[in-house]
Amino acid sequence: MKRTLYIMLMIIMTTSFTTLTSCREEHKDTGDKIEDAIDDTGDAIEEGAEDVEDGIEDAVDDN
């Protein structure tokens, strides 16, 4: 009796876990991918601008 109960509980837990986990949550849609790419590009531009600014400041300090 106990063994049957444990087996049934394991089946219920396994099916409820797989039911609650959706594939849609793991995949981004196209709009999210574009937004992430735009954010990454903006961050890269800001970092490049800061590097240029630091280079200019260093050149001015040397003179």
Secondary structure, DSSP 8 states (H G I E B T S, - for coil): -HHHHHHHHHHHHHHHHHHH--GGGTS--HHHHHHHHHHHHHHHHHHHHHHHHHHHHHHHHH-
